Amino acid sequence: MAAARTQVEQVRDLLASVDVVDAHHHLWASRGEPEPSDFDLLGDESALPQTYLSGDFREDAGVAPVVGSVELGGYAVDDAERAGIDEGLPTVLVPAARLESEAGLRDLRAVARHPRVRGVRQILNWHRDPRLSFVDAANLMDEPAWRRGLAVLGELGLSFDLQIYPGQMARAARLAASSPATLFVLNHAGMPVGRSHEALVEWRAGMAQLARLGNVVVKLSGFGMTDHRWTSASTVPVIRETIALFGPERSMFASNFPVDRLYASYGEVIAVVAEATAELALADRREIFAGTARRVYRIDEALLAGGARP
């Protein structure tokens, strides 16, 4: 009887003829000690590394054919640069922003001049359960000051990485519909926190609203944050439903490492997306694993030159 294939062999087989641009990971030169809080989305964060550099990311990616990546960073672009751009990774940067504040807008205009910056993210997750909320305001997207900040993104040619929960999707859909010149990148498959029937009904309805808008794309990532004990059986349907709504040309693989390393290895994360997409045409899989991210984040061949297949 033939020996069972190793995970390395499985990943290689599933990703044959496909390059990977990881559309969402993090780097930090020094994470620091987390402040005490009631926040409980991630679970036990003590296993997160204090330092996570480009070389650490490359080591985690292992045999996955990562040729480029998008780093989601802190308030300063040089956070990623202090962590080191190694072997072409990260390829481009998406720093954090505070769109509602004058100081935040000054920072935004400054980072927009950086040649690797392609967009910004402001985490907007609000939940009825305060242990799951990143922000205090449920309606920040409706605040006039925040809307004025969002309008600046269009002037600067930047996209907006949108991180919300399903209960916020109707509001986000109205926002995206009223901002057609801005590209919205929905993080972590819409973060379907909870896997009950009711929770998934709410998630599907919100995802359908967002998918109808041509200026919204989605990342297939973050599965562990909302399902700490995720399995192929629990995750493949979420991935397939997301792709069915947005299409391969508006869906992209992302690892969310090292955060999702709390729940799975890089090989396991990329393998579940490969499994969910195995029946798609090769052209569609190439879109999901690299093509969409390259278009959304404007990653050209010159930038990819340093990220050769391992």
For each residue, the residues with C-beta under 8 A, 3 or more apart:
1:
2:
3:
4:
5: 9 10 13
6: 9 10
7: 10 11 265 267 268 271
8: 11 12 62 63 267
9: 5 6 12 13
10: 5 6 7 13 14 267 271
11: 7 8 14 15 62 63 64 267 270 271 274
12: 8 9 15 16 63
13: 5 9 10 16
14: 10 11 270 271 274 275 278
15: 11 12 18 20 64 65 270 274 289
16: 12 13
17: 282 286
18: 15 65 282 285 286 289 290
19: 65 67 286 289 290 309
20: 15 64 65 66 67 253 270 289 290
21: 66 67 68 69 70 91 252 253 289 290 293 294 297 299 304
22: 25 61 66 68 69 70 253 254 255 257 293
23: 69 70 219 221 252 253 254 292 293 296 297
24: 70 72 187 188 219 221 222 254 255 256
25: 22 57 69 70 71 72 90 254 255 256 257 258
26: 52 71 72 73 256 257 258 259
27: 52 53 54 57 71 73 79 80 83 84 90
28: 31 51 52 74 79 83
29: 51 53 79 82 83
30: 50 51
31: 28 48 49 50 51 52
32: 50
33:
34: 37 45
35:
36:
37: 34
38: 130 131
39: 42 131 132 133 134
40: 43 131 132
41: 125 131 132 134 193 225 226
42: 39 45 225 259 262
43: 40 228 262
44: 47 262
45: 34 42 48 262
46:
47: 44 261 262
48: 31 45 52 258 259 261 262
49: 31 52 56 258
50: 30 31 32
51: 28 29 30 31 56 83
52: 26 27 28 31 48 49 56 57 83 258
53: 27 29 56 57 83 84 86
54: 27 57 58 83 84 85 86 87 89 90
55: 58 59 84 86
56: 49 51 52 53 59 60 258
57: 25 27 52 53 54 60 61 69 89 90 257 258
58: 54 55 61 66 86 87 89 310
59: 55 56 62
60: 56 57 255 257 258 261 265 266
61: 22 57 58 64 66 255 257 266 310
62: 8 11 59 266 267 310
63: 8 11 12 267 310
64: 11 15 20 61 266 267 270 310
65: 15 18 19 20 309 310
66: 20 21 22 58 61 69 89 307 310
67: 19 20 21 88 290 304 307 308 309
68: 21 22 88 89 91 92 290 293 294 299 303 304 307
69: 21 22 23 25 57 66 89 90 91 307
70: 21 22 23 24 25 90 91 92 93 94 118 254 293 297
71: 25 26 27 80 90 92 93 94
72: 24 25 26 94 96 121 161
73: 26 27 76 77 79 80 93 94 95 96
74: 28 79 95 96
75: 79 95 96 97 98 107
76: 73 79 95 107 111
77: 73 80 81 93 95 111 114 116 117
78: 81 82
79: 27 28 29 73 74 75 76 82 83 95
80: 27 71 73 77 83 85 90 93 95
81: 77 78 84 85
82: 29 78 79
83: 27 28 29 51 52 53 54 79 80
84: 27 53 54 55 81
85: 54 80 81 88 89 90
86: 53 54 55 58 89
87: 54 58 306 307 308
88: 67 68 85 91 303 304 305 306 307 308
89: 54 57 58 66 68 69 85 86 306 307
90: 25 27 54 57 69 70 71 80 85 93 116
91: 21 68 69 70 88 116 297 299 303 304 307
92: 68 70 71 116 117 118 297 298 299 303
93: 70 71 73 77 80 90 114 116 117 118
94: 70 71 72 73 117 118 119 120 121 159 161 297
95: 73 74 75 76 77 79 80 111 117 120 121
96: 72 73 74 75 120 121 122 123
97: 75 104 107 108 120 121 122 149
98: 75 101 103 104 107 122 149
99: 104 105 108 120 122 146 148 149 150 152 153
100: 104 140 143 145 146 149
101: 98 104 105 145 149
102: 105 106
103: 98 106 107
104: 97 98 99 100 101 107 108 149
105: 99 101 102 108 109 149 152
106: 102 103 109 110
107: 75 76 97 98 103 104 110 111
108: 97 99 104 105 111 112 120 149 152 153 156 158
109: 105 106 112 113 152 156
110: 106 107 113
111: 76 77 95 107 108 114 117 120
112: 108 109 117 156 157 158
113: 109 110 117
114: 77 93 111 117
115:
116: 77 90 91 92 93
117: 77 92 93 94 95 111 112 113 114 120 158
118: 70 92 93 94 158 159 297 298
119: 94 153 158 159 160 161 183 185 297
120: 94 95 96 97 99 108 111 117 153 158 159 160 161
121: 72 94 95 96 97 160 161 162 163 187
122: 96 97 98 99 160 163
123: 96 134 135 163
124: 134 135 140 141 162 163 164 168
125: 41 132 133 134 135 163 164 165 168 191
126: 133 134 135 136 137 138 140 164 165 168
127: 130 132 133 165 167 193
128: 167
129: 132 133
130: 38 127 133
131: 38 39 40 41
132: 39 40 41 125 127 129 165 193
133: 39 125 126 127 129 130 136
134: 39 41 123 124 125 126 163
135: 123 124 125 126 140
136: 126 133
137: 126 140 143
138: 126 168
139: 142 143 171
140: 100 124 126 135 137 143 146
141: 124 146 147 168 171 172 175
142: 139 146 147 171
143: 100 137 139 140 146 147
144: 147 148
145: 100 101 148 149
146: 99 100 140 141 142 143 149 150
147: 141 142 143 144 150 151
148: 99 144 145 151 152
149: 97 98 99 100 101 104 105 108 145 146 152 153
150: 99 146 147 153 154 160 175 179 182
151: 147 148 154 155 179
152: 99 105 108 109 148 149 155 156
153: 99 108 119 120 149 150 156 158 159 160 182
154: 150 151 157 179 181 182
155: 151 152
156: 108 109 112 152 153
157: 112 154
158: 108 112 117 118 119 120 153
159: 94 118 119 120 153 182 183 184 185 296 297
160: 119 120 121 122 150 153 182 183 184 185
161: 72 94 119 120 121 185 187
162: 121 124 172 184 185 186 187 216
163: 121 122 123 124 125 134 187 188 191
164: 124 125 126 168 169 172 186 190 191
165: 125 126 127 132 168 169 190 191 193
166: 169 190 191 192 193 199 202 203 205 206 207
167: 127 128 202 206
168: 124 125 126 138 141 164 165 171 172 206
169: 164 165 166 172 173 190 205 206 207 209 210
170: 173 174 206 209
171: 139 141 142 168 174 175
172: 141 162 164 168 169 175 176 184 186 206 210
173: 169 170 176 177 206 209 210 212 213 216
174: 170 171 177 178
175: 141 150 171 172 178 179 184
176: 172 173 179 180 182 184 210 213 215 216
177: 173 174 180 213
178: 174 175
179: 150 151 154 175 176 182 184 215
180: 176 177 215
181: 154 215
182: 150 153 154 159 160 176 179 215
183: 119 159 160 215 216 217 296
184: 159 160 162 172 175 176 179 210 213 215 216 217
185: 119 159 160 161 162 216 217 218 219 296
186: 162 164 172 189 190 210 216 217 218 219
187: 24 121 161 162 163 191 219 221 222
188: 24 163 191 219 221 222 223 225 226 254 256
189: 186 192 218 219 220 221 222 223 238 239 242
190: 164 165 166 169 186 203 206 207 210 218 242
191: 125 163 164 165 166 187 188 222 225 226
192: 166 189 195 199 200 203 226 238
193: 41 127 132 165 166 199 226
194: 199 200 226
195: 192 199 200 227 234
196: 199 200
197: 200 201
198: 201 202
199: 166 192 193 194 195 196 202 203
200: 192 194 195 196 197 203 204
201: 197 198 204 205
202: 166 167 198 199 205 206
203: 166 190 192 199 200 206 207
204: 200 201 207 208 241
205: 166 169 201 202 208 209
206: 166 167 168 169 170 172 173 190 202 203 209 210
207: 166 169 190 203 204 210 211 218 241 242 245
208: 204 205 211 212 245
209: 169 170 173 205 206 212 213
210: 169 172 173 176 184 186 190 206 207 213 216 218
211: 207 208 216 218 245 246 250
212: 173 208 209
213: 173 176 177 184 209 210 216
214:
215: 176 179 180 181 182 183 184
216: 162 173 176 183 184 185 186 210 211 213 246 250
217: 183 184 185 186 246 250 251 252 292 296
218: 185 186 189 190 207 210 211 242 246 250 251 252
219: 23 24 185 186 187 188 189 222 251 252 253 254
220: 189 239 242 243 251 252 253 254 273 276 288
221: 23 24 187 188 189 253 254 255 256 260 269
222: 24 187 188 189 191 219 225 226 254 256 259 260
223: 188 189 226 227 230 235 238 260 263 264 269 272
224: 227 228 230 256 259 260 262 263 264 269
225: 41 42 188 191 222 228 256 259 260 263
226: 41 188 191 192 193 194 222 223
227: 195 223 224 230 234 235
228: 43 224 225 262 263
229: 263
230: 223 224 227 234 235 263 264 272
231: 234 235
232: 235 236 272 275
233: 236 237
234: 195 227 230 231 237 238
235: 223 227 230 231 232 238 239 272 276
236: 232 233 239 240 272 275 276
237: 233 234 240 241
238: 189 192 223 234 235 241 242
239: 189 220 235 236 242 243 272 273 276 277
240: 236 237 243 244 276
241: 204 207 237 238 244 245
242: 189 190 207 218 220 238 239 245 246 251
243: 220 239 240 246 247 248 251 276 277 280 288
244: 240 241
245: 207 208 211 241 242
246: 211 216 217 218 242 243 250 251
247: 243 250 251
248: 243 251 277 280 284 285 287 288 292
249: 287 291 292
250: 211 216 217 218 246 247 292
251: 217 218 219 220 242 243 246 247 248 287 288 292
252: 21 23 217 218 219 220 288 289 292 293 296
253: 20 21 22 23 219 220 221 270 273 288 289 293
254: 22 23 24 25 70 188 219 220 221 222 293
255: 22 24 25 60 61 221 260 266 269 270
256: 24 25 26 188 221 222 224 225 259 260 269
257: 22 25 26 57 60 61 260 261 266 269
258: 25 26 48 49 52 56 57 60 261 262
259: 26 42 48 222 224 225 256 262
260: 221 222 223 224 225 255 256 257 263 264 269
261: 47 48 60 257 258 264 265 266
262: 42 43 44 45 47 48 224 228 258 259
263: 223 224 225 228 229 230 260
264: 223 224 230 260 261 268 269
265: 7 60 261 268 269
266: 60 61 62 64 255 257 261 269 270
267: 7 8 10 11 62 63 64 270 271
268: 7 264 265 271 272
269: 221 223 224 255 256 257 260 264 265 266 272 273
270: 11 14 15 20 64 253 255 266 267 273 274
271: 7 10 11 14 267 268 274 275
272: 223 230 232 235 236 239 268 269 275 276
273: 220 239 253 269 270 276 277 288 289
274: 11 14 15 270 271 277 278 285
275: 14 232 236 271 272 278
276: 220 235 236 239 240 243 272 273
277: 239 243 248 273 274 280 284 285 288
278: 14 274 275
279:
280: 243 248 277 284 285 288
281: 284 285
282: 17 18 285 286
283: 286 287
284: 248 277 280 281 287 288
285: 18 248 274 277 280 281 282 288 289
286: 17 18 19 282 283 289 290 291
287: 248 249 251 283 284 290 291 292
288: 220 243 248 251 252 253 273 277 280 284 285 291 292
289: 15 18 19 20 21 252 253 273 285 286
290: 18 19 20 21 67 68 286 287 293 294
291: 249 286 287 288 294 295
292: 23 217 248 249 250 251 252 287 288 295 296
293: 21 22 23 68 70 252 253 254 290 296 297 299
294: 21 68 290 291 297 298 299 300 304
295: 291 292 298
296: 23 159 183 185 217 252 292 293
297: 21 23 70 91 92 94 118 119 159 293 294
298: 92 118 294 295
299: 21 68 91 92 293 294 303 304
300: 294 303 304
301: 304 305
302: 305
303: 68 88 91 92 299 300 306
304: 21 67 68 88 91 294 299 300 301 307
305: 88 301 302 308
306: 87 88 89 303
307: 66 67 68 69 87 88 89 91 304
308: 67 87 88 305
309: 19 65 67
310: 58 61 62 63 64 65 66
